[in-house]
Amino acid sequence: MNNNKNKRINWIDIARGILMLFVIESHLECCPPIYKTIFGPVFLSGFFFISGYLFSEKTNFKEYFINKTKTLLLPFGILGLINILLRFVISFNKQKPILVQFKEFVFQIGETSGLWFIACLYITSIIFYFINKLLKNNKKKIYFTVITVCGIISFLYNKYIQIELPWHIQKVGIAVFFMAIGLIYKNFIEERIRKYENKINLFFLILVYSFLLYLNYKIFNNAYISINSYDTEMLMYFILSLVSIWILVIVSKEISSNKWIEFVGKNTLVYFAFSGKIQSVLEVILKKYIIYNASNIYYISVILTIIISILLGIPSIIINRYFPFILGKKKQKNIE
């Protein structure tokens, strides 16, 4: 049991690390559109899936709420304030007044920083607790129907109304759907399909995924789809997201162990908070020596993503070693 548990934790950290690298890549000015097309359906929905997978149904609400507040809300608040201050230290563009930025951060209207996702995850996690508690004793069909309706409502709101709500509540329905899928996968699917999660079926899924992306582009004239972009048919969005999540799961389990990716996966809060700052500095410096063009962005963006992920290891180690309370953790002697 211990070996299985350790293996499970490893693949989750690897999955988070891969997703975080996608997040960094997606925010680069030189990120090729084809890259965003490939990882767009998974690079944020995958985090919700993993959060649902890790959800413990045995925890009472008080313990759950305290845990989520310590590990999500507290880091969000502290790292967010640091982020605002850093904008005035490391900035190459005119910034909004600090009070305006602080107000936007508190109310979380729009994507005010890389930490908007943490705010959304916190709200979603609390709401998901109650939805799961109300539905867990019902039939599976009822459970799946309710969480699907949540996803559809959120989808339709984001596509047609498009009014930003405080704390990204407009995205909660879809986020709840993917959290539920993560929990369903853990409880009812993972053991049954374990023998099918191999390199052969991974190759087949990649072919299916490539065909779906091509179909999405040809039929709906849409080359990019993500949890923030709904310029396509609803069914295609959910299919692409679910297939890409399954690919992510298999890839993460096949990798088995990779210290660098696992490290990134264990420190996603810090990476979300500071990746934008390092990215801005590097891209300003790079533009003085290199002009982006259609041929070089494919490798320059990858190199930049790797460099940023390595540099972010510095604040990650410092915070984990000397200021773990920022992340809701206790002080540790050894940091990998």
C-alpha positions in Angstrom: 0.0 0.0 0.0 2.8 2.4 0.8 4.5 1.7 -2.5 1.2 2.3 -4.4 0.6 5.5 -2.4 4.1 6.8 -3.2 3.7 6.0 -6.9 0.4 7.8 -6.9 1.9 10.9 -5.3 4.7 10.9 -7.8 2.5 10.9 -10.8 0.3 13.7 -9.4 3.4 15.8 -8.8 4.6 15.1 -12.3 1.2 16.0 -13.7 1.2 19.3 -11.8 4.7 20.0 -13.0 3.8 19.4 -16.6 0.7 21.6 -16.3 2.8 24.3 -14.7 5.2 24.2 -17.5 2.3 24.6 -19.9 1.1 27.7 -17.9 4.6 29.3 -18.1 4.8 28.6 -21.8 1.3 29.9 -22.5 2.1 33.3 -21.0 5.2 33.9 -23.1 4.9 36.5 -25.8 6.8 34.2 -28.2 4.7 31.1 -27.5 3.7 29.6 -30.9 -0.1 29.4 -31.4 0.2 25.7 -32.2 1.6 25.0 -28.7 -1.4 26.8 -27.1 -3.7 24.8 -29.4 -2.2 21.5 -28.1 -2.2 22.1 -24.4 -5.1 24.7 -24.2 -7.8 22.2 -23.2 -5.8 20.7 -20.3 -3.4 23.2 -18.8 -6.0 24.6 -16.3 -8.7 22.0 -16.3 -6.1 19.5 -15.3 -5.4 21.3 -12.1 -9.1 21.0 -11.1 -9.1 17.3 -12.1 -6.1 16.7 -9.8 -7.7 18.7 -6.9 -10.8 16.5 -7.2 -8.6 13.3 -7.3 -7.0 14.4 -4.0 -10.3 15.3 -2.4 -10.9 13.4 0.8 -14.6 12.5 1.5 -13.8 11.4 5.1 -12.8 15.0 6.2 -15.4 17.0 8.0 -16.1 20.5 6.8 -14.2 22.3 9.6 -11.0 20.4 8.9 -11.5 20.8 5.2 -12.1 24.5 5.4 -9.1 25.1 7.6 -6.9 23.1 5.4 -8.0 24.9 2.2 -7.7 28.3 3.9 -4.1 27.5 5.1 -2.9 25.9 1.8 -4.8 28.1 -0.7 -6.3 31.3 0.7 -3.3 32.2 2.9 -0.7 31.8 0.2 -3.0 33.6 -2.3 -3.2 36.6 0.0 0.5 36.8 1.0 1.9 36.0 -2.4 -0.6 38.3 -4.1 0.5 41.3 -2.0 4.1 40.5 -2.7 3.2 40.3 -6.4 1.6 43.7 -6.4 4.7 45.3 -4.7 7.0 43.6 -7.2 5.2 45.2 -10.1 6.5 48.5 -9.0 10.0 47.2 -8.6 10.2 45.1 -11.7 8.1 46.7 -14.4 8.7 47.9 -17.9 5.2 49.4 -18.5 3.1 52.0 -16.8 1.3 50.4 -13.9 -2.1 51.2 -12.4 -2.1 53.0 -9.0 -1.3 50.5 -6.2 -4.7 51.1 -4.5 -6.5 50.2 -7.7 -4.4 47.1 -8.1 -5.1 46.2 -4.4 -8.9 46.7 -5.0 -8.8 44.5 -8.1 -6.9 41.8 -6.2 -9.2 41.8 -3.2 -12.4 41.5 -5.4 -10.7 39.4 -8.0 -12.4 40.9 -11.0 -10.7 39.7 -14.1 -7.4 37.9 -14.3 -5.5 40.4 -12.1 -2.5 38.2 -11.7 -1.2 34.7 -12.1 -2.8 33.9 -8.8 -6.4 34.4 -10.1 -6.5 30.6 -10.6 -5.7 30.0 -6.9 -8.6 32.2 -5.9 -10.9 30.3 -8.3 -9.6 27.0 -7.0 -10.3 28.0 -3.4 -13.9 29.0 -4.0 -14.5 26.0 -6.2 -13.1 23.6 -3.5 -15.4 25.0 -0.9 -18.5 24.8 -3.1 -17.4 21.3 -4.3 -17.4 20.0 -0.7 -21.1 20.8 -0.3 -22.1 19.5 -3.7 -20.3 16.3 -3.2 -21.7 15.9 0.3 -25.3 16.4 -1.0 -24.8 14.0 -3.9 -22.5 11.3 -2.8 -25.3 9.0 -1.5 -27.3 9.4 -4.7 -27.1 7.2 -7.8 -24.1 7.7 -10.1 -26.3 8.9 -12.9 -27.8 11.6 -10.7 -24.4 12.7 -9.5 -23.0 12.8 -13.0 -26.1 14.7 -14.3 -25.8 17.4 -11.6 -22.1 18.0 -12.1 -22.6 18.1 -15.9 -25.4 20.7 -15.5 -23.0 22.7 -13.4 -20.5 22.6 -16.2 -23.0 23.5 -18.8 -24.4 26.5 -16.8 -20.9 27.8 -16.3 -20.0 27.3 -20.0 -23.1 29.1 -21.2 -22.6 32.0 -18.9 -19.0 32.4 -20.0 -19.8 32.2 -23.6 -22.9 34.4 -23.8 -23.1 36.7 -20.8 -19.3 37.2 -20.3 -19.7 39.5 -17.3 -16.8 39.0 -14.9 -17.9 38.1 -11.4 -16.0 38.5 -8.1 -13.6 35.7 -7.4 -14.2 34.1 -10.8 -17.5 32.6 -9.8 -18.5 32.4 -13.4 -15.9 29.6 -13.8 -16.9 27.6 -10.8 -19.5 25.3 -12.6 -16.9 24.0 -15.1 -14.3 23.8 -12.3 -16.7 21.7 -10.2 -17.3 19.4 -13.2 -13.6 18.7 -13.6 -13.1 18.2 -9.8 -15.9 15.7 -9.8 -14.4 13.9 -12.8 -11.1 13.6 -10.8 -12.9 12.1 -7.8 -15.0 9.8 -10.0 -11.8 8.6 -11.8 -10.1 7.8 -8.5 -13.1 6.0 -6.9 -14.6 4.1 -9.8 -12.4 4.2 -12.9 -8.7 4.1 -12.1 -8.4 0.5 -11.0 -10.6 -0.8 -13.8 -8.7 0.8 -16.6 -5.2 0.6 -15.1 -4.2 -2.1 -17.6 -5.2 0.1 -20.5 -3.0 3.1 -19.3 0.0 2.2 -21.3 2.2 3.4 -24.2 0.1 1.7 -26.9 -3.1 3.3 -25.8 -1.4 6.6 -25.2 -0.3 6.6 -28.8 -3.9 5.9 -29.8 -5.3 8.7 -27.6 -2.8 11.1 -29.0 -4.0 10.3 -32.6 -7.6 10.7 -31.5 -6.7 14.0 -29.7 -4.9 15.3 -32.8 -7.9 14.4 -35.0 -10.3 16.2 -32.6 -8.1 19.3 -32.7 -8.0 19.2 -36.5 -11.8 18.7 -36.6 -12.3 21.6 -34.1 -10.3 23.9 -36.4 -11.9 22.8 -39.7 -15.5 22.6 -38.6 -15.7 25.4 -36.0 -12.8 27.5 -37.3 -11.3 27.5 -33.8 -7.6 26.9 -33.2 -7.6 27.5 -29.4 -9.8 26.3 -26.6 -9.3 26.4 -22.9 -11.2 27.0 -19.6 -11.0 30.7 -20.5 -12.0 30.5 -24.1 -15.3 29.1 -25.4 -15.3 30.0 -29.1 -16.4 26.5 -30.1 -19.1 24.0 -29.5 -19.7 23.0 -25.9 -19.5 19.2 -26.6 -16.2 19.6 -28.4 -14.8 21.6 -25.5 -15.7 18.9 -22.9 -14.5 16.0 -25.2 -11.1 17.7 -25.9 -10.6 18.5 -22.2 -11.4 15.0 -21.0 -9.2 13.3 -23.7 -6.3 15.6 -22.9 -6.6 15.0 -19.2 -6.5 11.2 -19.8 -3.4 11.7 -21.9 -1.9 13.8 -19.1 -2.6 11.0 -16.6 -1.0 8.3 -18.7 2.0 10.4 -19.5 2.5 11.3 -15.9 2.3 7.6 -14.8 4.6 6.5 -17.6 7.3 9.1 -16.6 7.2 7.5 -13.1 9.9 9.8 -11.7 11.6 13.0 -12.7 13.0 15.2 -9.9 12.8 18.4 -11.9 9.2 18.1 -13.0 8.2 16.8 -9.5 9.8 19.8 -7.9 7.9 22.1 -10.2 4.7 20.2 -9.3 5.3 20.5 -5.6 5.8 24.3 -5.8 3.0 25.4 -8.2 1.8 28.2 -5.8 5.2 29.9 -6.0 5.4 29.4 -9.7 2.0 30.8 -10.3 3.0 33.9 -8.2 6.3 34.8 -9.7 6.6 33.3 -13.2 5.2 36.4 -14.8 7.8 38.6 -13.2 10.8 36.5 -14.3 9.2 36.1 -17.8 8.9 39.9 -18.2 12.5 40.5 -17.3 13.8 37.7 -19.6 11.7 38.7 -22.6 12.8 42.3 -22.3 16.4 41.3 -22.2 16.0 38.8 -25.0 14.3 41.3 -27.3 17.5 43.4 -27.3 19.4 40.6 -29.0 16.8 38.4 -30.8 13.9 39.3 -33.0 11.1 36.8 -32.8 10.1 35.2 -36.0 8.0 32.2 -37.3 11.0 29.9 -37.3 12.8 30.6 -34.0 9.8 30.9 -31.6 9.4 27.1 -31.5 12.6 26.5 -29.7 13.1 29.9 -28.0 9.8 29.6 -26.1 10.8 26.1 -24.9 14.2 27.3 -23.8 12.7 30.3 -22.0 10.1 28.0 -20.3 12.9 25.8 -19.0 15.0 28.7 -17.8 12.1 30.3 -16.0 11.2 27.0 -14.3 14.8 26.6 -13.1 15.1 30.2 -11.8 11.8 29.9 -10.0 13.4 27.1 -8.0 15.3 29.8 -6.0 12.2 31.5 -4.4 10.6 28.1 -4.0 13.5 26.7 -2.0 13.8 30.0 0.0 10.1 30.1 0.9 9.9 26.4 1.7 13.0 26.5 3.9 12.7 29.8 5.7 9.1 31.0 5.3 6.9 27.8 4.9 4.0 29.5 6.7 3.4 31.5 3.5 2.4 28.2 1.9 0.5 26.9 5.0 3.3 24.4 5.8 5.5 23.7 8.8 9.2 24.3 8.6 11.1 21.5 6.9 14.8 20.8 7.3 15.4 19.3 3.9 14.0 20.7 0.7 14.4 18.8 -2.6 
